[in-house]
Amino acid sequence: MKYDCLLVGSGLYSGVIAYHMRKQGKKCLVLEKRNHMGGNVFCEKIEGINVHKYGAHIFHTSNKRVWEFVNSLAEFNRYTNSPVANYKGEIYNLPFNMNTFSRLWGIRTPQEAKSIIEKQRDDIKGEPENLEEQAISLVGRDIYEKLIKGYTEKQWGRECKDLPSFIIKRLPVRYTYDNNYFNDLYQGIPVGGYNVIINKLFEGCDVRLDTDYLEDKDTYDKLADMIVYTGSIDAYFNYCYGELEYRSVRFETEILDMDNYQGNAVVNYTDREIPYTRIIEHKHFEFGRDENGNELPKTVISREYSSEWKRGYEPYYPVNNEKNGALYKKYKELADRENGVIFGGRLAEYKYYDMDKVIESALCMVDRLNKEFKA
């Protein structure tokens, strides 16, 4: 059977394109390497709780088109991301705000907080040369030592002095008592979990799970006129220039016979000695209730461990440094010469994309394709 479009991977990027292709009556085939749809936004139902199987996914955006699009697929709740940090048993609010500063220094006013931070960053002269210097120049040494250093080094597997400064340039710092982590206009979690959105996006497509496109690429390429590839770009070209670096994440998920373990969806563990970066308590994403509003008697937590990626592991996010940037550029040049193949999403574009940016990128591609179809 011949298809109009072959979609490799079933995450948000593929889904947006599949959705619009199907609306135009086009036939789509989806090849998914895992045994389920949805990529990293897949939710697994455990004890009535929508468990974010691949880590916390909190939707946030300031793009009205993206927000209206996702709301056409699912109803969103009013969840607000307000993580807390645990440093050796001391609890601090995130992002860094007046609640954090008050807890840390016993102060009450923005002027007091600014004065302390100004003094602590005096020893950083000139443009920051690495993540450590960048962090200290933004929030001072106390916050860097307690709430940034250990967490970041666990997350990236490198000393902060060896990480580029741009990783932390967008660090939110507020001189208000506001615990909302994101500055975006819109925020929430789909009622019933992300599978509601995924099912709508791929409705009407033919789907093959447990199928690795790259194992029989030549055969699959003959099945469709257009290919949307969302896997790792270096894998597509058989690592001909070498491997791009990624960080991987491992989860230890546990069902607990209690109604509330930590009182918050996300708690970061910021000292280096604790091996995991954070604990997610999934029921708090939907306020501890099921879709019918019933309180859930048990809870599910996931401890999150960051690790270096190697083949056979899931690549989660790219290690964006000079070396990898130069290597990706070479792969991008090869990708640009591929006829009839669209490379999109976090792995194919080697970008640390938030969900809204993936959808925005896919919608832009849809606009482009629509122009080509009409031409």
N, C-alpha and C positions, 0 to 999 in steps of 0.2 A: 504493500500500500504506500502511496506517495503522499507526503505531507507538505503543507505550505511552510511550516516552521518546526524545527527540532530544537527543543530547549534542554540544555544540559545543566541540571541542577534545578531544584524546586524552591528556591528562596524568593525573597521579595522582588528582586530585579526580574527574574524569569517570569514571576507571577504577574507583574504589571503588564509586561509585553504579551503574555499569553492571554490575559483578560481582554486586552484591546484587539488582539488578532481574532479571538473567538467572536467578539462583537461584530466583526466584519465578515463573519461566516467562514473564516479560514480554519483549516485543520491543523491541529498542533499535537505533537508527540513530546512527552516529557520523559527524560531519562534521569533517574535519581539513584545515586550510589548507595544511599542509606536505605533502611527498611521503612521509612516514613517520609511524608512530604513536609515541606516548610523550612528546610535548612535549619539555621540556628534559632529561629523564632518558634520552633515546634514546642508545643506544650503536651505534657503527659499527665493524664488524670490519675491522681493517687489520693485515696481517702477523700474524694470529692473536691480535691484541690487541684487547680491548674498549675502544675509544676513547670517552671521555665527550665527545660531540660539542659539547655546550653548556656545558662547564666541569665542574670536579670536583664529583661528587655522592657524598658520604660519608654513609651513613645512620647516624643516632644518635638515641636517644630514651630517656626514662625511663618512657614510657607502656607498661605491660606489654601492654595490649590491642592497641596498634599493633604492638608487636614480635611478638606471637604471630600477628597477622594477616599481616604481611609474610613471616614464616617459614613460614606455611602455603602461600605462593605460590612461594617459592624458598629454597634453602639459602644461608646467609650465611657468608662467611669471617670471619677474626678481624682484619681490617685495623683498625689504630689510626691516627687522624689525628695525625701529629707533624710539621707543616710546619717548614721552616727559613726564615730570612730572610737575604738577601744584601744587605748595605749596602756598596757600593763594594768588593766583594771580601771583606769581613769576614762570617763566617758565624755566625749566632746561632740558638739554639733558640726555637721558639714552642710554646705560649704563654709569656708572660714568667714565668720560673721561676728557680730557683737556677742552672741551667746558663747561662741568659742573663746573670744578674747576675755570675756568676763570670767568664765570658768578657769581660764589659764592664769590670768594675772589679777583677778579680784577687782577689776575696774568696771566702770559703768558707762562712760561716755566715749563717743567716737574720737574726741580729741585726745583722750588718754591712750587709746589704742594706737592711734596714728603716731603719737610721740614715741611709744615703745618700739614700734616697728621701724620708724625712722632711725632710731639709735642703733638697732640691731642690724640694719643693712648698710651702715656707714662703711664697713670694711670691704664692700664690693665696689671696686672702682672700675669705671668704664663699662663697656658692653659685656654682659655675662657670657662666659665662654662655654659653660656646660650647665646641666640641669641643676646641680647644687647651687651654683652662683645665681642662676635665674630665680630659683625658689626663694633663696634668702633675700634677694633684691625685691621680691614681691611681698613676702610676709614675715621676714625676719628669721633669726636663727632658732628661736624657741619652737615655733610652729614647724619649721623645717625638720628639726631633730625629732620631735614627737610624732608628727602627723604625716610627714611626707617621706622622709628618708627610707625607713624600713619598708613601708608599703611599696614604694616605687622600686626599690632594689629587688624585692620579691617578685613584683610584677614583670620586670624586664630581665631579671637574672644578671644584672650588671650594676656596678657601683654608680651612684648618681654623678660622680665626677667624670664618668666615661659615657654619659648619655648626653645627647644634644639638647641645647636649651629650649628649642622650639616645642618640645613635647609638653612643656608645662606653661607655655606663654599665656594660654587661655584660662589659667587657674582662676576660678571665681573667688574674689575677695570683696566682702561687703561690710560697710560700716553701718549696718542696720541689723535689727533683730529678726532676720528673715532666713528661715531654714530651707527654703525652696531651692534645690540645687541648680535648676535650670532657669535661664532668663527668657526662654521661649514663651510666646503668647499662648500656645496650646500644649496640653499635656494630659496623659491618661493611659489607661490600659483597656484593651477591648474586653467587653463583658463576655465571659465564656472562654477567654484566652485567644491567643493568636491563630489557633487552628480555624476559627470562624472566618478570619480574613483569608487564610491560605485556601480553604475549601472554595470560597467564592472566586478567588483569582484563577484557579485552575479548573473551574467547573466546565465540563464539556471536552476537556483534553483527554487524549489517551495517555496513560501513565504506565511506565515500567520501573518498579522499584528494584533495589538490589542489582542495579545495572550500571556498570562502569563504562562510560562512553569511550574512554581512552584505550580500553582493552581491545576494542574492535572498531576503531575510529573510521576506517575506510568503508566498512559496511554501513554504519549508521549515517555517514555523510551522504550516502546515495538515497536516503529515505526522504530528504527534504530539500527544498530550494534555498532555504535560509536557516542558519544555525545561530542560536544564542548560547554562548558559552560563558558560564559563571564559575568555573573551577579555577584552580591556580594556573596563572599564565605560563609559569616556567614548566609545569607538568605538561601543558598542551604541546609545548615544543620539545618535549622529552629532555628537559634540563640541558639543552645543547650548550648554553653559556654557563652552566652551573646553577646551583640552587639559590633562590631568594630565601632570606631568613624570615621566619615567622615565630611568634610566640604561640604556644598551645596552652590549653586550660584543661584541667582534670577536676571532676566533681565527685565528692563523696556525699551521697544523698541518704538521709535517714528519716524514718517515720518515728515520731515521738508520741507517747501516750499522754499528751497534755494539750491544753488548748492554746498555749502561748509560751513560746520558748524565750524570745529576746525582745518582744515588744516593738519590733520594727522590721520592715522587709529586708533592709540591708545594713549590716554592721561590718565596717572595715576594721581589720586587726593590723595596727600600724607599727608594732614593734617587730624587729627582724626575727626574734626568737620563735614566735609562733609561725609554723610553716605555711599555713593558708593565708590568703589575702583577705578573705571576707567570708561571712556566713549569710546566706540568703534564707529567709523564712517566707516561703511562697504565699501562704494564705493572706498575708498582709497586703499583697498587691490588689486583693479584692475584698479587703476589710474583714477577713475571717469568716466570710459567708459564702454559701454556694449560690448558683444562679437564681434559686427560689427564695433567697434571703434567709435561709436557715443557718444558724451558727454551727461551725464544724468542731467536733470534739477533739480531734487529733491535729497534729501539725507535722509539716515536712520541712526539713532544713537541708541545705546543701553547702558543704564546705568547698571552697574554690581554691585550687592550687595552680599556680602558674609554672610553666616549664618551657624549656627550649623545644622547638619543633624538630622532628625528624620524620622521615618517610614512614607512613603507617599511622602517624598521629594526625589529629584534626588541626589544620592551620587556622588560628583564630584572628590574629591581627599582625600586620606587617611590622618589621623592625625598620622604621624609616630613618636611615642614616645615609651618608654620602655614598658608601660602597653599594648598598642595595638600590639606591636611587639610580646610580649609573648602570647597574645590571638590569633593572627594570626598563630603563630607556632602550636598551638593546632588544629586549623582548617586545617592547611596544612597537619598535620599528618593524619587527617580523609580523606582528599582529596586524599592523596597518596594511600589510601587503596581502593578507588573506582575503580572498574573494568570497563574499556571501557569508562571512562570519562576524557576528557582533560579540565583542568582549565587554562584559559588564559585571558590576558588583565588586564587593570588597576584594576578592581573591584575583579576579581577572584584571582589575585595574590597580591592584596592589595599593589600596587606600584604606585608611582607618575610617570607614564610613559609619555614620549613625543611620538608623533605619529610615528617617525622613529623607536623608541625602541620597540613599539608594533609590528610594521611590522617585524622588525628584529627577535623578539621572535617567531612570527608566522612562519617566513621562516625557522627558526631552527627546529620548530616542524614539518614542512613539510618535511625537510631533514630526520628527525627521522622516520616519518611515511613511507617515501619512502623506507628506509632501511628495515623496518618491512614488507612492502608489498612484497619486493623482496625476503625476507628470506624464 
